[in-house]
Amino acid sequence: RIHAKRESGSKLIFYDVRGEGVKIQVMCNAKFTDQNFEELHSQIKRGDIIGITGFPGKTKMGELSIIPRQVQLLSPCLHMLPHLHFGLKDKETRFRQRYLDLIINGNVRDKFILRARLITYLRRFMDEL
């Protein structure tokens, strides 16, 4: 899922992709792709799920990135995600739209995962008694 999109000119676009607690940067350069670059990347926005085929590389800043040969929009996001910088501050929104809170806030997601592991461990322990 795309969490951030940054454009550096008309031929270079950076995406921050997150999934399962892992973040990786995708560096889309027009000279490395076989597709219609501008048309494809104008359709992609924050929250979309994309498929990437490419090779690993490093940016000038030294960050590990994927340099894609092919980018495919797998599932468009119907409602734009809030910016990661601002996050979800309103508690009412966080509790009513729990799915959105779990997508945006990694620490909340980590607490849910830890709780599930703890419950699984306790159940296995009690079964062995």
OpenMM code with the backbone's topology and positions (N, CA, C; nanometers):
from openmm import Vec3, app, unit

residues = "ARG ILE HIS ALA LYS ARG GLU SER GLY SER LYS LEU ILE PHE TYR ASP VAL ARG GLY GLU GLY VAL LYS ILE GLN VAL MET CYS ASN ALA LYS PHE THR ASP GLN ASN PHE GLU GLU LEU HIS SER GLN ILE LYS ARG GLY ASP ILE ILE GLY ILE THR GLY PHE PRO GLY LYS THR LYS MET GLY GLU LEU SER ILE ILE PRO ARG GLN VAL GLN LEU LEU SER PRO CYS LEU HIS MET LEU PRO HIS LEU HIS PHE GLY LEU LYS ASP LYS GLU THR ARG PHE ARG GLN ARG TYR LEU ASP LEU ILE ILE ASN GLY ASN VAL ARG ASP LYS PHE ILE LEU ARG ALA ARG LEU ILE THR TYR LEU ARG ARG PHE MET ASP GLU LEU".split()
positions = [
    Vec3(0.0847, -0.1175, 0.0000),
    Vec3(0.0000, 0.0000, 0.0000),
    Vec3(0.0890, 0.1234, 0.0000),
    Vec3(0.0551, 0.2205, -0.0831),
    Vec3(0.1333, 0.3436, -0.0929),
    Vec3(0.0948, 0.4369, 0.0213),
    Vec3(0.1952, 0.4819, 0.0971),
    Vec3(0.1705, 0.5742, 0.2075),
    Vec3(0.2170, 0.7147, 0.1760),
    Vec3(0.3084, 0.7302, 0.0803),
    Vec3(0.3547, 0.8642, 0.0435),
    Vec3(0.3982, 0.8630, -0.1023),
    Vec3(0.3778, 0.9760, -0.1682),
    Vec3(0.4176, 0.9930, -0.3080),
    Vec3(0.4883, 1.1269, -0.3194),
    Vec3(0.6119, 1.1228, -0.3730),
    Vec3(0.6898, 1.2455, -0.3912),
    Vec3(0.7378, 1.2516, -0.5351),
    Vec3(0.7179, 1.3657, -0.5975),
    Vec3(0.7634, 1.3839, -0.7351),
    Vec3(0.8884, 1.4699, -0.7349),
    Vec3(0.9870, 1.4275, -0.8132),
    Vec3(1.1109, 1.5027, -0.8280),
    Vec3(1.1288, 1.5296, -0.9770),
    Vec3(1.0566, 1.6264, -1.0266),
    Vec3(1.0552, 1.6538, -1.1698),
    Vec3(0.9460, 1.5731, -1.2374),
    Vec3(0.9476, 1.5734, -1.3710),
    Vec3(0.8417, 1.5042, -1.4442),
    Vec3(0.8775, 1.3596, -1.4760),
    Vec3(1.0030, 1.3211, -1.4572),
    Vec3(1.0467, 1.1872, -1.4954),
    Vec3(1.0913, 1.0999, -1.3783),
    Vec3(1.0784, 1.1487, -1.2546),
    Vec3(1.1218, 1.0724, -1.1378),
    Vec3(1.0190, 1.0871, -1.0261),
    Vec3(0.9680, 0.9741, -0.9779),
    Vec3(0.8671, 0.9728, -0.8723),
    Vec3(0.9091, 0.8708, -0.7665),
    Vec3(0.8961, 0.9098, -0.6401),
    Vec3(0.9269, 0.8215, -0.5276),
    Vec3(0.7974, 0.7835, -0.4575),
    Vec3(0.7841, 0.6547, -0.4253),
    Vec3(0.6712, 0.6050, -0.3478),
    Vec3(0.7253, 0.5393, -0.2216),
    Vec3(0.6588, 0.5629, -0.1083),
    Vec3(0.6865, 0.4883, 0.0140),
    Vec3(0.5779, 0.3827, 0.0257),
    Vec3(0.6186, 0.2575, 0.0169),
    Vec3(0.5250, 0.1458, 0.0190),
    Vec3(0.5418, 0.0730, 0.1515),
    Vec3(0.4299, 0.0447, 0.2181),
    Vec3(0.4326, -0.0262, 0.3459),
    Vec3(0.3399, -0.1457, 0.3397),
    Vec3(0.3839, -0.2507, 0.4065),
    Vec3(0.3028, -0.3708, 0.4159),
    Vec3(0.3605, -0.4639, 0.5192),
    Vec3(0.2752, -0.5176, 0.6062),
    Vec3(0.3173, -0.6102, 0.7111),
    Vec3(0.4275, -0.5514, 0.7989),
    Vec3(0.4210, -0.4233, 0.8259),
    Vec3(0.5171, -0.3591, 0.9145),
    Vec3(0.6498, -0.3240, 0.8499),
    Vec3(0.6635, -0.3428, 0.7205),
    Vec3(0.7882, -0.3157, 0.6493),
    Vec3(0.7665, -0.1979, 0.5549),
    Vec3(0.8652, -0.1066, 0.5514),
    Vec3(0.8577, 0.0094, 0.4619),
    Vec3(0.9714, 0.0006, 0.3617),
    Vec3(0.9397, 0.0255, 0.2353),
    Vec3(1.0420, 0.0293, 0.1317),
    Vec3(1.0087, 0.1417, 0.0347),
    Vec3(1.1124, 0.1982, -0.0233),
    Vec3(1.0946, 0.3085, -0.1178),
    Vec3(1.1017, 0.2536, -0.2599),
    Vec3(1.0160, 0.3053, -0.3463),
    Vec3(1.0162, 0.2700, -0.4878),
    Vec3(1.0550, 0.3950, -0.5649),
    Vec3(1.1590, 0.3844, -0.6477),
    Vec3(1.2089, 0.4981, -0.7243),
    Vec3(1.1753, 0.4749, -0.8718),
    Vec3(1.0675, 0.5369, -0.9189),
    Vec3(1.0216, 0.5192, -1.0563),
    Vec3(1.0869, 0.6238, -1.1452),
    Vec3(1.1657, 0.5769, -1.2400),
    Vec3(1.2343, 0.6645, -1.3337),
    Vec3(1.1805, 0.6339, -1.4727),
    Vec3(1.1522, 0.7366, -1.5513),
    Vec3(1.0911, 0.7183, -1.6825),
    Vec3(1.1817, 0.6410, -1.7774),
    Vec3(1.3128, 0.6516, -1.7625),
    Vec3(1.4021, 0.5843, -1.8580),
    Vec3(1.4154, 0.4341, -1.8324),
    Vec3(1.3712, 0.3856, -1.7154),
    Vec3(1.3812, 0.2430, -1.6847),
    Vec3(1.2524, 0.1667, -1.7113),
    Vec3(1.1448, 0.2349, -1.7454),
    Vec3(1.0166, 0.1663, -1.7631),
    Vec3(0.9816, 0.1539, -1.9100),
    Vec3(0.9015, 0.0515, -1.9391),
    Vec3(0.8548, 0.0276, -2.0752),
    Vec3(0.7129, 0.0817, -2.0951),
    Vec3(0.6523, 0.1296, -1.9877),
    Vec3(0.5124, 0.1712, -1.9924),
    Vec3(0.5016, 0.3213, -2.0208),
    Vec3(0.3776, 0.3666, -2.0400),
    Vec3(0.3516, 0.5097, -2.0524),
    Vec3(0.3621, 0.5700, -1.9123),
    Vec3(0.4736, 0.6332, -1.8833),
    Vec3(0.5099, 0.6758, -1.7487),
    Vec3(0.4112, 0.7763, -1.6910),
    Vec3(0.3852, 0.8832, -1.7631),
    Vec3(0.3015, 0.9918, -1.7096),
    Vec3(0.1576, 0.9474, -1.6888),
    Vec3(0.1050, 0.8705, -1.7817),
    Vec3(-0.0345, 0.8268, -1.7706),
    Vec3(-0.0539, 0.7337, -1.6510),
    Vec3(0.0377, 0.6391, -1.6340),
    Vec3(0.0262, 0.5433, -1.5243),
    Vec3(0.0418, 0.6107, -1.3887),
    Vec3(0.1433, 0.6946, -1.3731),
    Vec3(0.1727, 0.7521, -1.2423),
    Vec3(0.0796, 0.8677, -1.2050),
    Vec3(0.0070, 0.9210, -1.3014),
    Vec3(-0.0932, 1.0219, -1.2660),
    Vec3(-0.2155, 0.9559, -1.2019),
    Vec3(-0.2366, 0.8272, -1.2279),
    Vec3(-0.3505, 0.7547, -1.1711),
    Vec3(-0.3227, 0.7032, -1.0302),
    Vec3(-0.1954, 0.6859, -0.9941),
    Vec3(-0.1590, 0.6278, -0.8650),
    Vec3(-0.1583, 0.7355, -0.7576),
    Vec3(-0.2228, 0.7058, -0.6427),
    Vec3(-0.2281, 0.8014, -0.5316),
    Vec3(-0.2085, 0.7271, -0.3993),
    Vec3(-0.2019, 0.8032, -0.2898),
    Vec3(-0.1841, 0.7425, -0.1574),
    Vec3(-0.2990, 0.6475, -0.1260),
    Vec3(-0.2640, 0.5317, -0.0711),
    Vec3(-0.3646, 0.4332, -0.0339),
    Vec3(-0.3834, 0.3237, -0.1368),
    Vec3(-0.3376, 0.3447, -0.2595),
    Vec3(-0.3506, 0.2425, -0.3632),
    Vec3(-0.2590, 0.1247, -0.3335),
    Vec3(-0.3007, 0.0085, -0.3784),
    Vec3(-0.2172, -0.1107, -0.3685),
    Vec3(-0.1592, -0.1356, -0.5069),
    Vec3(-0.0245, -0.1442, -0.5131),
    Vec3(0.0424, -0.1601, -0.6418),
    Vec3(0.1274, -0.2865, -0.6419),
    Vec3(0.1533, -0.3367, -0.7622),
    Vec3(0.2455, -0.4475, -0.7828),
    Vec3(0.3669, -0.3945, -0.8566),
    Vec3(0.4852, -0.4387, -0.8152),
    Vec3(0.6090, -0.3855, -0.8709),
    Vec3(0.6971, -0.5013, -0.9156),
    Vec3(0.7539, -0.4887, -1.0353),
    Vec3(0.8547, -0.5813, -1.0837),
    Vec3(0.9773, -0.4988, -1.1180),
    Vec3(1.0920, -0.5304, -1.0561),
    Vec3(1.2114, -0.4510, -1.0811),
    Vec3(1.3319, -0.5080, -1.0112),
    Vec3(1.4290, -0.4229, -0.9872),
    Vec3(1.5539, -0.4656, -0.9245),
    Vec3(1.5902, -0.3700, -0.8118),
    Vec3(1.6662, -0.4180, -0.7121),
    Vec3(1.7041, -0.3313, -0.6000),
    Vec3(1.8154, -0.2351, -0.6394),
    Vec3(1.8185, -0.1218, -0.5714),
    Vec3(1.9217, -0.0215, -0.5948),
    Vec3(1.9262, 0.0760, -0.4792),
    Vec3(2.0126, 0.1752, -0.4912),
    Vec3(2.0238, 0.2787, -0.3890),
    Vec3(2.0061, 0.4149, -0.4537),
    Vec3(1.9481, 0.5064, -0.3778),
    Vec3(1.9335, 0.6433, -0.4252),
    Vec3(2.0625, 0.7195, -0.3970),
    Vec3(2.0672, 0.8449, -0.4403),
    Vec3(2.1845, 0.9283, -0.4128),
    Vec3(2.2021, 0.9528, -0.2636),
    Vec3(2.0917, 0.9483, -0.1886),
    Vec3(2.0982, 0.9663, -0.0432),
    Vec3(2.1383, 0.8368, 0.0282),
    Vec3(2.1488, 0.7266, -0.0451),
    Vec3(2.1911, 0.6005, 0.0137),
    Vec3(2.0788, 0.5133, 0.0661),
    Vec3(1.9542, 0.5492, 0.0387),
    Vec3(1.8414, 0.4693, 0.0872),
    Vec3(1.8146, 0.3535, -0.0085),
    Vec3(1.7943, 0.2359, 0.0488),
    Vec3(1.7653, 0.1173, -0.0301),
    Vec3(1.6296, 0.1341, -0.0980),
    Vec3(1.6253, 0.1083, -0.2280),
    Vec3(1.5034, 0.1301, -0.3056),
    Vec3(1.4851, 0.0179, -0.4061),
    Vec3(1.3646, 0.0107, -0.4587),
    Vec3(1.3366, -0.0768, -0.5720),
    Vec3(1.3222, 0.0128, -0.6937),
    Vec3(1.3934, -0.0220, -0.8001),
    Vec3(1.3824, 0.0516, -0.9261),
    Vec3(1.2978, -0.0359, -1.0186),
    Vec3(1.1728, 0.0019, -1.0401),
    Vec3(1.0809, -0.0875, -1.1108),
    Vec3(1.0961, -0.0824, -1.2625),
    Vec3(1.0789, -0.1977, -1.3228),
    Vec3(1.0655, -0.2077, -1.4680),
    Vec3(0.9180, -0.1969, -1.5049),
    Vec3(0.8341, -0.2489, -1.4162),
    Vec3(0.6906, -0.2477, -1.4416),
    Vec3(0.6167, -0.2168, -1.3122),
    Vec3(0.5210, -0.1261, -1.3202),
    Vec3(0.4347, -0.0913, -1.2072),
    Vec3(0.2914, -0.1178, -1.2504),
    Vec3(0.2176, -0.1863, -1.1642),
    Vec3(0.0797, -0.2199, -1.1965),
    Vec3(-0.0103, -0.1790, -1.0808),
    Vec3(-0.1156, -0.1083, -1.1109),
    Vec3(-0.2145, -0.0696, -1.0107),
    Vec3(-0.3057, -0.1894, -0.9860),
    Vec3(-0.2947, -0.2497, -0.8672),
    Vec3(-0.3730, -0.3691, -0.8355),
    Vec3(-0.5104, -0.3346, -0.7808),
    Vec3(-0.5143, -0.2353, -0.6901),
    Vec3(-0.6409, -0.1975, -0.6281),
    Vec3(-0.6384, -0.0490, -0.5945),
    Vec3(-0.7218, 0.0309, -0.6601),
    Vec3(-0.7234, 0.1736, -0.6271),
    Vec3(-0.7936, 0.1985, -0.4938),
    Vec3(-0.7481, 0.2998, -0.4239),
    Vec3(-0.8087, 0.3408, -0.2976),
    Vec3(-0.9189, 0.4416, -0.3294),
    Vec3(-1.0390, 0.4160, -0.2834),
    Vec3(-1.1514, 0.5028, -0.3166),
    Vec3(-1.1506, 0.6321, -0.2362),
    Vec3(-1.0963, 0.6275, -0.1137),
    Vec3(-1.0875, 0.7461, -0.0294),
    Vec3(-0.9413, 0.7692, 0.0049),
    Vec3(-0.8943, 0.8907, -0.0170),
    Vec3(-0.7536, 0.9227, 0.0072),
    Vec3(-0.7188, 0.9058, 0.1547),
    Vec3(-0.6031, 0.8439, 0.1812),
    Vec3(-0.5555, 0.8278, 0.3186),
    Vec3(-0.5071, 0.9615, 0.3726),
    Vec3(-0.5210, 0.9845, 0.5020),
    Vec3(-0.4621, 1.1052, 0.5613),
    Vec3(-0.3097, 1.0976, 0.5531),
    Vec3(-0.2445, 1.2144, 0.5547),
    Vec3(-0.0988, 1.2179, 0.5507),
    Vec3(-0.0416, 1.1526, 0.6753),
    Vec3(0.0705, 1.0832, 0.6589),
    Vec3(0.1361, 1.0193, 0.7731),
    Vec3(0.1886, 1.1223, 0.8712),
    Vec3(0.2291, 1.2373, 0.8204),
    Vec3(0.2861, 1.3412, 0.9062),
    Vec3(0.1839, 1.3909, 1.0086),
    Vec3(0.0611, 1.4091, 0.9629),
    Vec3(-0.0426, 1.4601, 1.0519),
    Vec3(-0.1109, 1.3470, 1.1282),
    Vec3(-0.1287, 1.2327, 1.0625),
    Vec3(-0.1898, 1.1171, 1.1278),
    Vec3(-0.3364, 1.1399, 1.1604),
    Vec3(-0.3886, 1.0548, 1.2459),
    Vec3(-0.5260, 1.0675, 1.2932),
    Vec3(-0.5223, 1.1193, 1.4358),
    Vec3(-0.5612, 1.2414, 1.4550),
    Vec3(-0.5584, 1.3024, 1.5881),
    Vec3(-0.6923, 1.2898, 1.6596),
    Vec3(-0.8009, 1.2916, 1.5835),
    Vec3(-0.9344, 1.2881, 1.6415),
    Vec3(-0.9658, 1.1470, 1.6928),
    Vec3(-0.9914, 1.1342, 1.8229),
    Vec3(-1.0189, 1.0026, 1.8820),
    Vec3(-1.1476, 0.9422, 1.8273),
    Vec3(-1.2449, 1.0265, 1.8002),
    Vec3(-1.3720, 0.9776, 1.7465),
    Vec3(-1.3494, 0.9075, 1.6121),
    Vec3(-1.2711, 0.9696, 1.5247),
    Vec3(-1.2406, 0.9091, 1.3946),
    Vec3(-1.1597, 0.7815, 1.4125),
    Vec3(-1.0647, 0.7813, 1.5045),
    Vec3(-0.9809, 0.6631, 1.5278),
    Vec3(-1.0641, 0.5440, 1.5724),
    Vec3(-1.1641, 0.5673, 1.6592),
    Vec3(-1.2437, 0.4567, 1.7107),
    Vec3(-1.3530, 0.4136, 1.6134),
    Vec3(-1.4088, 0.5061, 1.5385),
    Vec3(-1.5138, 0.4706, 1.4432),
    Vec3(-1.4573, 0.4052, 1.3171),
    Vec3(-1.3423, 0.4514, 1.2733),
    Vec3(-1.2786, 0.3961, 1.1536),
    Vec3(-1.1497, 0.3254, 1.1957),
    Vec3(-1.1649, 0.2140, 1.2644),
    Vec3(-1.0511, 0.1414, 1.3202),
    Vec3(-0.9567, 0.0921, 1.2111),
    Vec3(-1.0127, 0.0515, 1.0976),
    Vec3(-0.9308, 0.0045, 0.9860),
    Vec3(-0.8343, 0.1130, 0.9393),
    Vec3(-0.8800, 0.2373, 0.9376),
    Vec3(-0.7955, 0.3485, 0.8952),
    Vec3(-0.6850, 0.3739, 0.9968),
    Vec3(-0.7175, 0.3632, 1.1237),
    Vec3(-0.6182, 0.3807, 1.2294),
    Vec3(-0.5105, 0.2724, 1.2203),
    Vec3(-0.5497, 0.1495, 1.1896),
    Vec3(-0.4530, 0.0404, 1.1789),
    Vec3(-0.3646, 0.0542, 1.0551),
    Vec3(-0.4162, 0.1133, 0.9491),
    Vec3(-0.3351, 0.1367, 0.8289),
    Vec3(-0.2325, 0.2461, 0.8541),
    Vec3(-0.2740, 0.3539, 0.9187),
    Vec3(-0.1883, 0.4712, 0.9367),
    Vec3(-0.0880, 0.4524, 1.0500),
    Vec3(-0.1343, 0.4101, 1.1666),
    Vec3(-0.0499, 0.4054, 1.2864),
    Vec3(0.0110, 0.2670, 1.3056),
    Vec3(0.1410, 0.2585, 1.2853),
    Vec3(0.2115, 0.1320, 1.3010),
    Vec3(0.2165, 0.0839, 1.4444),
    Vec3(0.2250, 0.1780, 1.5398),
    Vec3(0.2334, 0.1359, 1.6806),
    Vec3(0.1023, 0.0742, 1.7287),
    Vec3(-0.0108, 0.1208, 1.6799),
    Vec3(-0.1403, 0.0609, 1.7157),
    Vec3(-0.1487, -0.0800, 1.6579),
    Vec3(-0.1041, -0.0952, 1.5333),
    Vec3(-0.1032, -0.2268, 1.4693),
    Vec3(-0.0115, -0.3230, 1.5451),
    Vec3(0.1041, -0.2739, 1.5894),
    Vec3(0.1974, -0.3583, 1.6649),
    Vec3(0.1372, -0.4051, 1.7969),
    Vec3(0.0577, -0.3185, 1.8615),
    Vec3(-0.0085, -0.3582, 1.9860),
    Vec3(-0.1095, -0.4700, 1.9616),
    Vec3(-0.1840, -0.4621, 1.8513),
    Vec3(-0.2793, -0.5674, 1.8179),
    Vec3(-0.2073, -0.6995, 1.7909),
    Vec3(-0.0962, -0.6934, 1.7195),
    Vec3(-0.0196, -0.8146, 1.6886),
    Vec3(0.0369, -0.8757, 1.8159),
    Vec3(0.0911, -0.7919, 1.9043),
    Vec3(0.1451, -0.8401, 2.0315),
    Vec3(0.0359, -0.9048, 2.1164),
    Vec3(-0.0810, -0.8423, 2.1202),
    Vec3(-0.1931, -0.8973, 2.1969),
    Vec3(-0.2349, -1.0333, 2.1413),
    Vec3(-0.2414, -1.0454, 2.0090),
    Vec3(-0.2801, -1.1726, 1.9476),
    Vec3(-0.1775, -1.2817, 1.9772),
    Vec3(-0.0491, -1.2471, 1.9728),
    Vec3(0.0551, -1.3456, 2.0041),
    Vec3(0.0481, -1.3889, 2.1501),
    Vec3(0.0221, -1.2942, 2.2376),
    Vec3(0.0118, -1.3246, 2.3802),
    Vec3(-0.1055, -1.4185, 2.4080),
    Vec3(-0.2189, -1.3904, 2.3484),
    Vec3(-0.3368, -1.4757, 2.3666),
    Vec3(-0.3106, -1.6156, 2.3108),
    Vec3(-0.2455, -1.6232, 2.1944),
    Vec3(-0.2119, -1.7533, 2.1357),
    Vec3(-0.1191, -1.8326, 2.2264),
    Vec3(-0.0194, -1.7654, 2.2828),
    Vec3(0.0744, -1.8319, 2.3735),
    Vec3(0.0024, -1.8840, 2.4981),
    Vec3(-0.0840, -1.8004, 2.5564),
    Vec3(-0.1572, -1.8420, 2.6762),
    Vec3(-0.2496, -1.9602, 2.6476),
    Vec3(-0.3154, -1.9601, 2.5328),
    Vec3(-0.4040, -2.0716, 2.4974),
    Vec3(-0.3257, -2.2012, 2.4804),
    Vec3(-0.2111, -2.1932, 2.4137),
    Vec3(-0.1282, -2.3131, 2.3972),
    Vec3(-0.0770, -2.3631, 2.5321),
    Vec3(-0.0374, -2.2708, 2.6178),
    Vec3(0.0121, -2.3083, 2.7500),
    Vec3(-0.0970, -2.3780, 2.8306),
    Vec3(-0.2178, -2.3231, 2.8274),
    Vec3(-0.3289, -2.3824, 2.9019),
    Vec3(-0.3697, -2.5176, 2.8434),
    Vec3(-0.3583, -2.5346, 2.7118),
    Vec3(-0.3903, -2.6634, 2.6497),
    Vec3(-0.2936, -2.7726, 2.6923),
    Vec3(-0.1697, -2.7369, 2.7201),
    Vec3(-0.0683, -2.8353, 2.7573),
    Vec3(-0.0818, -2.8802, 2.9022),
    Vec3(-0.1568, -2.8072, 2.9845),
    Vec3(-0.1728, -2.8453, 3.1258),
    Vec3(-0.2561, -2.9682, 3.1437),
] * unit.nanometer
topology = app.Topology()
chain = topology.addChain("A")
for resn in residues:
    res = topology.addResidue(resn, chain)
    for name in ("N", "CA", "C"):
        topology.addAtom(name, app.Element.getBySymbol(name[0]), res)
